[in-house]
Structures are given as structure tokens and as C-alpha cells.
Amino acid sequence: MARVFKNAGAVYALKVHLAWCPKYRRPVLVGSVEKRLRQLLQETAVEHEWEIEALEIMPDHVHLFLAFDPRYALAEIVNRLKGVTSRVLRSQFREIRSRIPTLWSRSYYAGTAGRVSEATVRRYIESQKGR
């Protein structure tokens, strides 16, 4: 059974797979940069009460599976994660500043995940009329 969360106005189980890469897909996410990026993502998730379900950092991209509260729009989550990490990593690692003009590309991938298929949800909603 999927873990369900609650806040003052909702019961939810929202999870998303996010992926993004450095500008020009440069392989800069290695060594101490990778370690610091992992730490920053964990700290940001804790600060906003998001739960990191899985995280993989490759030299040229990041995969993150995140459970989050519906108070946050998905674009806001991505902007916070990319904004904080870019600002801190560029200030702490001179080699990033010298290789690329900005740390992250403007784009990202977001895919929702759940235990129920789209077809099951459609059937459930359509069956409500007859009740």
C-alpha cells in the first residue's frame, strides 16, 4: 500500500520523477561537487517537508524521485531545487563557474508516479455516476 500523507486540508500521495542536467550537459557533477549536491538536495527537501524516495547523480544529469505536499506547484519545487543548488555550488566550486555560464539547463523532465493506472482511474470516475 502506498504511504499516504496528510496536511490541514488534504490527504495525498503525490510522487514525481524529476530529471535535469547541467548546461550543455557538461559532466561536472562528480567528486566533491556530487557530494555537495546530494547534501544540498537533502537539506532542501527537509526544509520544505518533501521526502526523497530515490536520488542518483550522474556526471551529466540528476534523477530524483520525490514525494511532496500539494501546497507546492511542481514548477516551484524544481525552481527551488535548481536555484539553491546552482547558487551554492557555483559559489563553492570555481571550476563550475569557469566551465559553464549557468549550472543548470532551463529544462527538466517531470513524470508522475503512482500505484493505480490511468485506465483504473478513468473506470472509477465513470462508475461514480451510477451510484
For each residue, the residues with C-beta under 8 A, 3 or more apart:
1:
2: 13 114 115
3: 13 67
4: 11 12 13
5: 11 12 13 67 69
6: 10 11 12
7: 10 12 69 70 71
8:
9:
10: 6 7 70
11: 4 5 6
12: 4 5 6 7 69 70
13: 2 3 4 5 67 114
14: 67 68 69 70 112
15: 53 65 66 67 68 112 113 114
16: 65 66 68 74 77 110 111 112 113
17: 63 64 65 109 110 111 112 113
18: 62 63 64 65 66 77 78 81 108 109 110
19: 61 62 63 64 108 109
20: 61 62 78 82 104 105 107 108 109
21: 25 60 61 62 104 105
22: 25 26 27 28 29 60 61 100 103 104 105
23: 26 100 101 102 103 104 105
24: 100 105
25: 21 22 60 61 105
26: 22 23 60 99 100
27: 22 30 59 60
28: 22 33 59 60 95 96 99 100 103
29: 22 33 34 37 57 58 59 60 61 62
30: 27 33 34 59
31: 34 35
32: 35 36 93
33: 28 29 30 36 37 89 93 96
34: 29 30 31 37 38 57 59
35: 31 32 38 39
36: 32 33 39 40 88 89 92 93
37: 29 33 34 40 41 57 62 85 89
38: 34 35 41 42 55 57
39: 35 36 42 43
40: 36 37 43 44 84 85 88 89
41: 37 38 44 45 52 55 62 64 81 85
42: 38 39 45 46 52
43: 39 40 46 47
44: 40 41 47 48 50 80 81 84 85
45: 41 42 48 50 51 52 66
46: 42 43 49 50
47: 43 44
48: 44 45 68 69 72 77 80
49: 46 69
50: 44 45 46 66 67 68 69 72 77
51: 45 66 67 68
52: 41 42 45 55 64 65 66
53: 15 65 66 67
54: 63 64 65
55: 38 41 52 62 63 64 65
56: 62 63
57: 29 34 37 38 62 63
58: 29 61 62 63
59: 27 28 29 30 34
60: 21 22 25 26 27 28 29
61: 19 20 21 22 25 29 58
62: 18 19 20 21 29 37 41 55 56 57 58
63: 17 18 19 54 55 56 57 58
64: 17 18 19 41 52 54 55 81
65: 15 16 17 18 52 53 54 55 113
66: 15 16 18 45 50 51 52 53 77
67: 3 5 13 14 15 50 51 53
68: 14 15 16 48 50 51 72 77
69: 5 7 12 14 48 49 50 72
70: 7 10 12 14
71: 7
72: 48 50 68 69 76 77
73: 76 77
74: 16 77 78 110
75: 78 79
76: 72 73 79 80
77: 16 18 48 50 66 68 72 73 74 80 81
78: 18 20 74 75 81 82 108 110
79: 75 76 82 83
80: 44 48 76 77 83 84
81: 18 41 44 64 77 78 84 85
82: 20 78 79 85 86 103 104 108
83: 79 80 86 87
84: 40 44 80 81 87 88
85: 37 40 41 44 81 82 88 89 103 104
86: 82 83 89 90 102 103 104
87: 83 84 90 91
88: 36 40 84 85 91 92
89: 33 36 37 40 85 86 92 93 96 103
90: 86 87 93 96 97 103
91: 87 88
92: 36 88 89
93: 32 33 36 89 90 96 97
94: 97 98
95: 28 98 99
96: 28 33 89 90 93 99 100 103
97: 90 93 94 100
98: 94 95
99: 26 28 95 96
100: 22 23 24 26 28 96 97 103
101: 23
102: 23 86
103: 22 23 28 82 85 86 89 90 96 100
104: 20 21 22 23 82 85 86
105: 20 21 22 23 24 25 108
106:
107: 20
108: 18 19 20 78 82 105
109: 17 18 19 20
110: 16 17 18 74 78
111: 16 17
112: 14 15 16 17
113: 15 16 17 65
114: 2 13 15
115: 2
116: 120 121
117: 120 121
118: 121 122
119: 122 123
120: 116 117 123 124
121: 116 117 118 124 125
122: 118 119 125 126
123: 119 120 126 127
124: 120 121 127 128
125: 121 122 128
126: 122 123 129
127: 123 124 130 131
128: 124 125 131
129: 126
130: 127
131: 127 128
